């Protein structure tokens, strides 16, 4: 979940209120003080100004408590009661101000309370009116900011949930095929291969549980995950499954959505390795093209020949007489890329006339800020080194 990120000054609303309260009323007092000196009035009037400002400060605190309860009401209630409360507050403030000035000017000049009240109500009304307007303006601004942050969090959560849903579709799909193979081995009483496959399956599933569904991993980490998956599939196909990985060192550090390539490899095994007696070769390459990361997964299977089709082609892609499978593999990847990168990605399928099948993905090149705590991603040099690939079982 994304945290709410208010404007820095208002990160602590209570502290921001007191800061503005002190700054505002001290500023008003300094303004009245400068007016006194500019008009060459007696310095004793400063005491009256101080008491007046303290009175206004106290009244505004009462107003803030009332406004806090009115701000979330309907517009008619909020503004109607605000006008009523403000009128009472201004009347009280002007009355106290008139009484104080009557005490100070008693021996200087004769003025009635009504005269002083009328003279001061406009000044005090403007002061409290500006304070009230600023109070509502700031709080409405903070509400809009909070709603915007909440909407951003909800959108991020919806995107994360959709990405998780798309990725979790892959696990049952793969799990069904693997458990079916284990069941076959058990029926044939081949307990050792069945046990080995179960052990590797548990290792792969443990790896899937550790990684977050919406997280991004480096290409090197994704290749490491593919190794776990291919270890299981080699139990089924043995020498019929041949793999070649060509990963540029710089490309190995690029980030992609986790488990993006596994369904592509699974799709190649299903449609290239499985139907052919001699099996097929699956190739994965990763390279930088300018500021973009290009991933290519290809196989030497029959492709679209012989009426075959791949799961979830784009609408209208399969030729006449080639029914489109209801699988989720390729469509799932298209949806995940759209969720992660919007329009800023390429997903292209190529099927040469002489056979074979190739999927090309291009996305913006991004790197992780740093490896997560406890993680030890596979070094890029290991992934791109042919001898290291053979040692890890990536090339057959």
C-alpha positions in Angstrom: 0.0 0.0 0.0 1.2 3.5 -0.8 1.3 5.8 2.2 -0.5 9.1 2.2 1.9 11.8 1.2 0.6 15.3 2.3 2.2 18.5 1.5 5.4 18.6 3.7 4.4 21.7 5.7 1.1 19.9 6.6 2.6 16.5 7.3 1.7 17.2 11.0 -1.6 19.1 10.8 -1.6 20.0 14.5 1.8 21.5 14.3 1.0 23.3 11.1 -2.1 24.9 12.7 -0.2 26.3 15.6 2.6 27.6 13.4 0.1 29.4 11.2 -1.9 30.6 14.2 1.2 32.2 15.9 2.6 33.6 12.7 -0.8 35.1 11.7 -1.6 36.8 15.0 2.0 38.0 15.6 2.0 39.4 12.1 -1.3 41.3 12.8 0.1 42.6 16.1 3.2 43.9 14.3 1.1 45.6 11.7 -1.0 47.4 14.3 2.2 48.3 16.1 3.7 49.9 12.9 0.5 51.8 12.4 0.8 53.2 15.9 4.3 54.4 15.4 3.6 55.7 11.9 0.8 57.9 13.3 2.9 58.9 16.3 0.4 57.6 18.8 1.3 57.0 22.5 3.4 53.9 23.2 0.9 53.0 25.9 -1.5 51.9 23.2 0.7 48.9 22.6 -0.7 47.3 25.7 -4.2 47.7 24.3 -3.0 46.2 21.0 -1.4 43.2 22.8 -4.6 42.5 24.7 -6.7 42.9 21.5 -4.5 40.4 19.7 -4.6 37.9 22.5 -8.4 38.2 22.5 -8.6 37.6 18.8 -6.2 34.7 19.2 -8.4 33.1 21.9 -11.6 33.7 19.8 -10.0 32.1 16.8 -9.2 29.0 18.8 -12.9 28.6 19.7 -13.8 29.1 16.1 -11.4 26.4 15.0 -13.1 23.9 17.3 -16.6 24.8 15.9 -15.4 24.9 12.3 -13.8 21.4 12.7 -17.3 20.0 13.4 -19.0 22.0 10.6 -16.5 21.4 7.7 -17.8 17.9 6.9 -21.5 18.8 7.0 -23.6 19.7 4.0 -22.9 23.0 2.3 -26.1 24.6 3.5 -25.4 23.7 7.2 -21.6 24.5 6.9 -21.9 27.9 5.4 -25.2 28.9 7.3 -23.8 28.1 10.7 -20.4 29.5 9.8 -22.0 32.8 9.0 -24.0 32.8 12.3 -21.0 31.8 14.4 -18.7 34.3 12.7 -21.2 37.1 13.3 -21.4 36.3 17.0 -17.6 36.1 17.2 -17.1 39.4 15.4 -19.7 41.1 17.7 -17.9 39.7 20.8 -14.5 40.7 19.5 -15.6 44.2 18.6 -17.4 44.6 21.9 -14.3 43.7 23.9 -12.1 45.9 21.7 -14.5 48.8 22.2 -14.5 48.3 26.0 -10.7 48.3 26.1 -10.3 51.4 24.0 -13.0 53.1 26.1 -10.8 52.6 29.2 -7.7 53.9 27.4 -9.3 57.0 25.8 -11.5 57.9 28.9 -9.2 60.8 29.8 -8.3 61.7 26.3 -11.5 62.2 24.4 -15.2 61.4 24.8 -16.5 58.7 22.6 -19.5 56.5 23.1 -19.4 52.7 23.1 -21.5 52.6 20.0 -19.1 54.9 18.1 -16.2 52.8 19.0 -18.1 49.6 18.2 -19.0 50.8 14.7 -15.5 52.0 14.1 -13.9 48.6 15.2 -16.4 46.1 13.9 -15.2 46.4 10.3 -11.6 46.0 11.3 -12.2 43.1 13.6 -14.7 41.5 11.2 -12.1 41.7 8.4 -9.5 40.0 10.6 -11.7 37.2 11.8 -13.3 36.8 8.3 -9.9 36.4 6.7 -8.9 33.9 9.4 -12.1 31.9 8.8 -11.6 31.9 5.0 -8.0 30.8 5.4 -9.0 28.0 7.8 -11.5 26.6 5.4 -9.3 27.0 2.4 -6.4 25.1 4.0 -8.6 22.3 5.3 -10.4 21.9 1.9 -7.0 21.8 0.2 -5.8 19.1 2.6 -9.0 17.1 2.0 -8.5 17.3 -1.7 -4.8 16.2 -1.3 -5.8 13.3 0.9 -8.5 12.2 -1.5 -6.0 12.3 -4.4 -3.5 10.3 -2.4 -6.2 7.8 -1.4 -7.3 7.5 -5.1 -3.7 6.9 -6.1 -3.3 4.2 -3.5 -6.5 2.5 -4.6 -5.4 2.6 -8.2 -2.0 1.1 -7.2 -3.7 -1.6 -5.2 -6.1 -2.4 -8.1 -3.2 -2.7 -10.4 -1.2 -4.8 -8.0 -4.2 -7.0 -7.4 -4.7 -7.5 -11.2 -1.0 -8.3 -11.6 -1.2 -10.8 -8.8 -4.3 -12.4 -10.4 -2.6 -12.6 -13.7 0.6 -14.2 -12.2 -1.4 -16.6 -10.0 -3.1 -17.9 -13.1 0.3 -19.4 -14.2 0.9 -21.5 -11.1 -2.2 -23.8 -11.4 -1.5 -24.1 -15.1 2.0 -25.3 -14.6 1.2 -27.3 -11.5 -1.5 -29.3 -13.3 1.0 -30.5 -16.0 3.7 -31.4 -13.4 1.4 -33.3 -11.1 0.0 -35.1 -14.1 3.6 -36.2 -15.0 4.2 -37.3 -11.4 1.0 -39.3 -11.4 2.1 -41.0 -14.6 5.5 -41.9 -13.0 3.7 -43.3 -9.9 1.4 -45.4 -12.1 4.5 -46.8 -13.9 6.1 -47.4 -10.5 9.0 -45.2 -11.2 9.3 -44.0 -7.7 12.8 -42.4 -7.8 12.0 -40.1 -10.8 8.6 -39.2 -9.2 10.3 -38.4 -5.9 13.0 -36.3 -7.6 10.3 -34.4 -9.6 8.3 -33.7 -6.4 11.5 -32.4 -4.7 12.2 -30.1 -7.6 8.6 -29.0 -7.7 8.6 -28.1 -4.0 11.7 -26.0 -4.6 10.2 -24.2 -7.5 6.9 -23.5 -5.6 8.9 -22.3 -2.5 10.7 -19.8 -4.8 7.3 -18.6 -6.2 6.0 -18.0 -2.7 9.0 -15.9 -1.7 8.8 -13.5 -4.7 6.0 -10.9 -4.6 3.4 -11.1 -7.4 3.7 -7.5 -8.5 7.4 -7.2 -8.0 10.1 -6.7 -10.6 13.2 -8.8 -10.7 16.4 -8.7 -12.8 16.8 -10.7 -15.9 19.5 -12.7 -14.1 17.0 -13.6 -11.3 14.4 -14.6 -13.9 16.9 -16.9 -15.6 17.6 -18.4 -12.2 13.9 -19.1 -11.8 13.7 -20.6 -15.2 16.5 -23.0 -14.2 14.3 -24.4 -11.4 11.4 -24.8 -13.8 13.6 -26.5 -16.5 15.0 -28.9 -14.0 11.5 -30.2 -13.5 10.7 -30.3 -17.3 14.0 -32.2 -18.0 12.7 -34.9 -15.8 9.9 -35.4 -18.3 11.7 -34.8 -21.6 15.3 -35.5 -20.9 17.5 -35.0 -24.0 14.5 -33.9 -26.1 14.6 -30.5 -24.2 17.6 -28.4 -25.3 18.1 -24.9 -24.2 20.4 -22.0 -25.1 20.6 -18.8 -23.2 22.3 -15.7 -24.5 22.2 -12.9 -22.0 24.2 -9.6 -22.4 25.8 -8.5 -19.1 24.1 -5.1 -19.2 20.7 -6.7 -20.1 21.1 -9.1 -17.2 20.8 -6.1 -14.8 17.6 -4.9 -16.4 14.3 -5.4 -14.5 11.2 -7.2 -15.7 8.0 -8.4 -14.0 8.6 -11.6 -12.1 7.7 -14.8 -13.9 7.3 -13.0 -17.2 9.4 -15.5 -19.2 8.3 -18.8 -17.6 5.0 -19.1 -19.5 6.8 -18.4 -22.7 9.2 -21.3 -22.1 6.3 -23.5 -20.9 4.4 -22.6 -24.1 7.5 -23.6 -26.2 7.7 -26.9 -24.4 4.1 -27.6 -24.9 4.0 -26.8 -28.7 7.6 -27.5 -29.8 9.2 -30.1 -27.5 6.2 -32.3 -26.6 4.7 -33.1 -30.0 8.1 -33.8 -31.7 9.9 -37.1 -31.2 13.2 -35.4 -31.6 12.2 -32.6 -29.3 13.2 -29.0 -29.9 15.7 -26.3 -28.9 14.4 -23.3 -26.9 16.5 -20.2 -27.1 16.3 -17.1 -24.8 18.2 -13.9 -25.5 18.3 -10.6 -23.7 20.0 -7.5 -25.1 19.9 -3.8 -25.0 18.6 -1.9 -28.0 19.3 1.8 -27.2 17.5 2.5 -24.0 15.2 -0.5 -24.3 15.5 -4.1 -23.2 14.7 -6.7 -25.8 13.8 -10.3 -24.8 13.5 -13.0 -27.4 12.2 -16.5 -26.8 12.2 -18.8 -29.8 11.9 -22.6 -30.5 12.6 -24.9 -33.3 9.1 -26.5 -33.2 6.6 -26.8 -36.1 5.3 -23.3 -35.4 2.0 -22.7 -37.3 2.5 -25.6 -39.7 0.1 -28.5 -39.8 -2.8 -26.6 -38.4 -1.1 -26.1 -35.0 -1.9 -23.0 -32.9 -0.4 -21.4 -29.8 -2.4 -20.5 -26.8 -4.2 -17.1 -26.8 -3.0 -15.5 -30.0 -4.1 -12.0 -30.6 -7.5 -11.8 -32.2 -7.4 -12.8 -35.8 -3.8 -14.0 -35.7 -4.4 -17.6 -36.3 -5.0 -18.5 -39.9 -8.2 -20.1 -41.3 -8.8 -23.6 -40.1 -6.5 -23.1 -37.0 -8.6 -22.8 -33.9 -7.2 -20.6 -31.2 -6.5 -22.4 -27.9 -8.2 -21.2 -24.7 -4.9 -21.2 -22.8 -3.9 -18.2 -20.7 -0.1 -18.1 -21.4 0.5 -15.5 -24.1 -2.7 -13.5 -23.3 -1.6 -13.4 -19.7 1.8 -11.9 -20.7 0.2 -9.3 -22.9 -2.1 -8.2 -20.0 0.8 -8.1 -17.5 2.9 -5.9 -19.9 0.0 -3.6 -20.5 -0.5 -3.2 -16.7 3.2 -2.6 -16.0 4.2 -0.4 -19.0 0.9 0.8 -20.6 1.6 1.5 -24.3 5.3 1.7 -23.8 6.1 -1.9 -24.7 6.3 -4.2 -27.7 4.9 -7.8 -27.8 5.5 -9.4 -31.2 5.0 -12.9 -32.4 6.8 -14.3 -35.5 6.2 -17.6 -37.2 8.6 -18.3 -40.1 7.2 -20.3 -43.0 9.8 -23.0 -42.5 8.7 -23.6 -38.9 9.7 -22.3 -35.5 8.1 -19.8 -33.2 9.5 -16.5 -31.8 8.1 -14.1 -29.2 9.8 -10.7 -29.0 9.3 -8.3 -26.0 10.7 -4.8 -25.8 10.3 -2.7 -22.6 12.0 0.3 -21.2 15.4 -0.5 -19.7 15.3 -0.1 -15.9 17.6 -1.2 -13.1 16.9 -2.0 -9.5 17.9 0.6 -7.0 19.7 -2.1 -5.1 19.2 -5.8 -4.2 16.7 -6.6 -1.6 18.0 -7.5 1.8 19.0 -11.1 2.0 18.8 -11.5 -1.8 21.8 -12.7 -3.8 21.0 -12.2 -7.5 22.9 -14.2 -10.0 25.8 -12.1 -11.3 25.4 -11.0 -14.9 28.7 -12.4 -15.9 27.6 -15.9 -14.8 24.5 -15.7 -16.9 26.2 -14.5 -20.0 29.2 -16.8 -19.7 28.8 -19.9 -21.9 30.9 -22.2 -19.7 28.9 -21.1 -16.6 25.7 -21.7 -18.5 26.7 -25.3 -19.2 27.8 -25.7 -15.6 24.4 -24.5 -14.4 22.5 -26.7 -16.9 21.2 -23.8 -19.0 22.7 -25.0 -22.3 22.3 -28.5 -23.7 
